[in-house]
Amino acid sequence: MGQGVKLVIGAAVAAAVGLVAGEALARTEAFGQETVEVRNARYKRAPQPAHQHRHHHHHNHTHFPNDGHAHDIRGRHPGDPHFGHVHGLESENLFGFTLGSDTEHKGAKGIAIEIVGRIGKRDGTYAGIGKKLEFAYGLTDRLSAGVGLFAIRQRINGIAGFDNVDTLAFNGVGGEIRWNLLKRGPSPVGVTLHFEPSIQTHDELSGLRGIKHGAENKLIFDTELVKDKWFSAFNVIYEVERVKERGADEIERASKFGFALAVTNQIAHQVFIGVETRYLRAYEGYLLGEFAGEALYLGPTLFAKLSSNAWLSVAWNHQVWGRELGNDLRLDLANFERNHFRLKAGIEF
């Protein structure tokens, strides 16, 4: 494994260690008298159908692209250190769930609304919708940070191992740090470390109240394949989460490792159509412990600049292949969902 991958996994492991250190305190937290099913592990296998779970993620980001024109709408030219940020095409949200490497320039500010949906299990009705309102700020030309507020809309009915739930609620707070190690443009490849911790008040898997600590970590690469026309990105993904549902005696711990690859093409002025694929593996425990299942997703992406400082990103991924440990059925619909979608819109000011 390369040094870059080791770096991001090392950073994420440090976040996981922080979660472990907080367990003693978490075991004394009061969660009320509500009775729920007790789970020792985040992911469940086929021999234990009453405990099936799946993994989920939020991809919450707020940055605004750069298309490399000779002059921007304010007449600035490539020699300007902030060239391209006024009307341009920063690549972070260009590829859907897969992230690009660009970060905000120093002093840039932005607001974004993101909706991420996880739809479909093997039986019953399952619809988990995560919503986020985020503010992002460029600390330097290579380091940006963000804070966000979460909401949850969860509807579960008739699925083994889950309570029937119909919930709409506030769901905690999160942060984001993006550190650009190698800037695309001077270099043929951009490289960025992405850290996204969160504290939530509901389990977005079950929809039940509780405390969830999570961290989504990525090592991001992207490049311009054909000038102003074709772009591509590759992500290495490592996530950890720790969940204690209200009334439960045990803490659930899980991690996920995977890769994402995306390609997109400018089909009209500042309108991009592309395709992405994601391969994800679910594990019990923080440090990729016991393997539970894997899934391969494939789907289209759309990105459009709506004005000089506003943009829209849409993506849909369908599980085309999967394998749940101990289950011969096609796909892994215990640890993952059948469909994922992402809609995000942002504005810079």
C-alpha positions in Angstrom: 0.0 0.0 0.0 1.4 3.4 -1.0 2.5 6.1 1.4 -0.6 8.3 0.6 -3.0 5.6 1.5 -1.1 4.8 4.7 -1.3 8.5 5.6 -5.1 8.7 5.4 -5.7 5.4 7.0 -3.3 6.5 9.8 -5.3 9.7 10.3 -8.6 7.8 10.4 -7.2 5.3 12.8 -6.3 8.1 15.1 -9.9 9.2 14.9 -11.0 5.7 15.7 -8.7 5.6 18.8 -10.4 8.7 20.0 -13.7 7.0 19.8 -12.4 4.0 21.7 -11.1 6.3 24.5 -14.5 7.7 25.0 -16.2 4.3 25.6 -15.9 4.4 29.4 -17.9 7.6 29.5 -20.3 6.3 26.9 -21.2 3.3 29.0 -22.5 5.5 31.8 -24.7 7.7 29.5 -28.4 7.8 30.3 -30.6 7.0 27.3 -34.0 6.7 29.0 -36.2 3.7 29.5 -37.1 2.9 25.9 -36.5 -0.7 25.1 -34.7 -1.7 21.9 -32.8 -4.6 20.5 -29.3 -5.1 21.9 -26.5 -5.4 19.3 -22.8 -6.2 19.9 -21.7 -5.6 16.3 -22.7 -3.1 13.7 -22.9 -5.5 10.8 -24.9 -8.8 11.0 -24.6 -11.9 8.9 -27.2 -14.2 7.4 -27.3 -16.8 10.3 -28.6 -13.9 12.5 -31.4 -12.4 10.3 -33.0 -10.6 13.3 -29.9 -8.4 13.5 -29.3 -7.4 9.9 -27.6 -4.0 9.5 -26.0 -2.0 6.8 -23.5 0.7 6.4 -24.3 4.3 5.4 -22.5 7.5 4.8 -22.9 11.1 4.4 -21.0 12.9 1.9 -21.2 16.4 3.0 -19.1 19.0 1.2 -19.3 22.6 0.1 -16.8 23.9 -2.6 -17.1 25.5 -6.0 -15.2 24.6 -9.2 -12.9 26.2 -11.8 -13.0 25.7 -15.5 -9.7 27.2 -16.6 -10.9 29.9 -18.9 -8.3 32.5 -19.9 -10.3 35.3 -18.1 -13.0 35.1 -15.5 -16.1 37.3 -15.4 -14.3 39.9 -13.4 -11.6 40.1 -16.1 -8.9 38.4 -14.0 -6.3 36.3 -15.7 -4.4 33.1 -14.8 -1.7 35.1 -13.1 -4.1 36.0 -10.4 -3.6 33.7 -7.4 -7.4 33.3 -7.0 -8.0 32.9 -10.7 -11.0 30.6 -11.5 -12.7 30.8 -8.1 -15.2 33.6 -9.1 -17.0 31.7 -11.8 -14.9 28.6 -12.3 -15.1 24.9 -11.7 -13.6 23.6 -8.5 -13.8 19.8 -8.7 -15.0 18.8 -5.3 -18.7 18.2 -6.2 -18.1 17.5 -9.9 -18.3 13.7 -9.6 -21.2 12.9 -7.3 -20.4 10.7 -4.3 -16.8 10.6 -5.5 -15.0 13.8 -4.4 -12.6 16.0 -6.3 -9.4 17.5 -4.9 -10.0 21.2 -5.1 -10.4 23.3 -2.0 -11.6 26.9 -1.4 -9.2 29.7 -1.8 -8.3 31.8 1.3 -11.2 33.8 2.6 -13.9 32.2 0.3 -17.2 31.4 1.9 -20.0 29.1 0.8 -23.3 27.5 1.9 -24.6 24.2 0.7 -27.7 22.0 1.2 -27.2 18.3 0.7 -29.7 15.4 0.7 -28.4 11.8 0.7 -30.8 8.9 0.3 -30.4 5.2 1.1 -33.4 3.2 -0.4 -34.3 -0.4 -0.5 -33.7 -3.7 1.4 -34.5 -7.2 0.5 -38.0 -7.0 2.0 -40.4 -4.5 3.5 -40.0 -0.7 3.1 -36.7 1.1 3.8 -36.1 4.8 3.1 -33.4 6.7 5.0 -32.9 10.3 4.0 -30.1 12.4 5.5 -30.1 16.2 5.2 -27.4 18.7 5.9 -27.0 22.4 5.9 -23.3 23.3 5.7 -21.1 26.4 5.9 -17.6 26.2 4.4 -14.6 28.7 4.7 -11.2 28.8 3.0 -8.6 29.1 5.8 -5.8 29.2 3.3 -5.5 28.4 -0.4 -4.9 24.8 0.4 -6.9 24.3 3.6 -10.7 24.6 4.0 -13.0 23.8 6.9 -16.8 23.5 7.3 -19.5 23.0 9.9 -22.9 21.5 9.4 -26.3 20.7 10.9 -28.0 17.4 10.2 -31.6 16.3 9.9 -33.0 12.8 9.4 -36.1 11.4 7.7 -36.5 7.7 8.2 -39.2 5.3 7.2 -38.9 1.6 8.0 -41.7 -0.9 7.8 -41.8 -4.7 7.8 -38.0 -5.4 7.8 -36.7 -8.2 10.1 -34.4 -6.9 12.8 -35.8 -3.3 12.7 -38.5 -1.5 14.6 -41.1 0.1 12.4 -40.1 3.8 12.3 -41.4 7.0 10.8 -39.1 9.8 12.0 -38.4 13.4 11.0 -35.9 15.1 13.4 -32.9 17.2 14.0 -29.8 14.9 13.9 -26.7 16.5 15.4 -23.7 18.4 14.1 -20.6 17.7 12.0 -17.4 19.2 10.7 -15.2 18.9 7.7 -11.5 19.6 7.0 -9.9 19.4 3.5 -6.2 19.7 3.1 -4.9 20.0 -0.4 -1.4 18.3 -0.6 -0.9 18.7 -4.4 -2.8 21.2 -6.5 -4.1 20.2 -9.8 -3.0 22.6 -12.5 0.7 23.0 -11.6 0.6 19.2 -11.1 -1.2 16.8 -13.5 -2.9 15.2 -10.5 -4.5 16.9 -7.5 -4.2 15.2 -4.1 -6.3 16.1 -1.0 -6.9 14.6 2.5 -10.6 14.8 3.6 -11.8 14.4 7.2 -15.4 14.5 8.2 -16.3 13.8 11.8 -19.9 14.0 13.2 -22.0 13.6 16.4 -25.6 12.5 15.7 -28.7 12.1 17.9 -30.3 9.3 15.9 -29.0 6.1 14.4 -29.4 6.6 10.6 -29.5 2.8 10.1 -32.4 2.1 12.5 -33.9 5.6 12.8 -33.9 5.2 16.6 -32.6 7.8 19.1 -29.2 7.3 20.6 -25.6 8.7 20.2 -23.6 8.1 17.1 -20.0 9.2 16.7 -18.6 8.8 13.2 -15.7 9.9 10.9 -15.5 9.6 7.2 -12.0 9.9 5.8 -10.8 10.0 2.2 -7.6 10.2 0.2 -8.6 12.0 -3.0 -6.9 12.1 -6.4 -8.2 13.8 -9.6 -7.0 14.9 -13.0 -8.0 16.7 -16.2 -8.0 14.0 -18.9 -8.8 16.4 -21.8 -8.5 20.1 -21.2 -11.8 21.8 -20.2 -13.6 18.6 -21.4 -12.9 15.3 -19.5 -12.2 15.0 -15.8 -11.6 11.9 -13.5 -11.3 11.3 -9.8 -10.3 8.4 -7.6 -11.0 8.1 -3.8 -9.7 5.8 -1.1 -12.3 5.5 1.6 -12.0 4.6 5.3 -14.9 5.2 7.7 -15.5 4.4 11.4 -18.6 4.7 13.5 -19.7 4.0 17.1 -23.4 3.8 18.0 -25.3 3.4 21.3 -29.0 3.3 20.7 -31.3 4.7 23.4 -32.0 2.0 26.0 -29.4 -0.4 24.6 -26.8 -2.0 26.9 -24.2 -2.5 24.2 -22.3 -0.3 21.8 -22.1 -1.1 18.1 -18.8 -0.5 16.3 -18.1 -0.6 12.6 -15.8 0.4 9.9 -15.8 0.5 6.1 -13.1 0.5 3.5 -13.5 1.0 -0.2 -12.7 2.8 -3.5 -14.5 5.1 -5.8 -13.8 6.0 -9.4 -15.6 8.6 -11.5 -15.3 10.2 -15.0 -17.3 13.2 -16.3 -17.5 15.1 -19.6 -18.6 18.7 -20.3 -21.5 18.2 -22.7 -22.5 21.9 -22.7 -21.2 25.1 -21.2 -20.6 24.3 -17.5 -22.9 21.2 -17.7 -21.2 17.8 -17.0 -22.5 14.3 -17.4 -20.6 11.4 -16.0 -20.5 7.9 -14.5 -19.1 6.6 -11.2 -18.5 3.3 -9.5 -17.9 2.6 -5.8 -16.7 -0.7 -4.2 -17.4 -0.9 -0.4 -16.5 -3.5 2.2 -18.2 -3.6 5.7 -16.5 -4.7 8.8 -17.3 -5.2 12.5 -15.0 -3.2 14.8 -13.2 0.1 14.2 -10.0 -1.3 12.5 -11.4 -3.4 9.7 -12.0 -6.4 12.0 -14.4 -9.2 11.0 -15.5 -9.0 7.4 -19.3 -8.8 7.0 -20.1 -8.0 3.4 -19.3 -6.1 0.2 -21.1 -4.2 -2.5 -20.4 -2.7 -5.9 -22.4 0.4 -7.0 -22.6 2.0 -10.5 -24.6 5.0 -11.7 -24.7 8.4 -13.5 -23.8 11.9 -12.3 -24.8 15.4 -13.3 -23.1 18.7 -12.4 -24.2 22.1 -13.6 -23.1 25.7 -12.8 -26.4 27.6 -12.3 -24.8 31.0 -12.2 -21.4 32.6 -11.6 -21.5 31.5 -7.9 -24.2 28.8 -7.7 -24.0 25.1 -8.6 -26.0 21.8 -8.5 -24.7 18.2 -8.2 -26.9 15.1 -8.6 -25.9 11.4 -8.5 -27.6 8.0 -8.3 -25.9 4.7 -7.6 -27.4 1.2 -7.9 -26.0 -1.9 -6.3 -25.0 -4.1 -9.3 -23.1 -6.8 -7.3 -22.7 -7.7 -3.7 -22.0 -10.6 -1.3 -23.1 -10.9 2.3 -21.0 -13.3 4.4 -22.9 -16.4 5.1 -25.7 -15.7 2.6 -25.9 -17.1 -1.0 -28.5 -14.6 -2.2 -27.5 -12.1 -4.8 -26.4 -8.6 -3.5 -25.6 -7.6 0.0 -28.8 -5.9 1.3 -28.0 -6.5 5.0 -25.0 -4.2 5.3 -25.9 -1.9 2.3 -28.9 -0.6 0.5 -30.1 -1.3 -3.0 -30.0 2.4 -4.2 -28.1 5.5 -3.1 -28.8 9.0 -4.3 -27.2 12.4 -3.6 -28.4 15.9 -4.4 -26.4 18.9 -3.4 -26.7 22.6 -4.2 -24.4 25.4 -3.1 -23.7 29.1 -3.4 -20.5 31.1 -2.9 -20.5 34.6 -1.5 
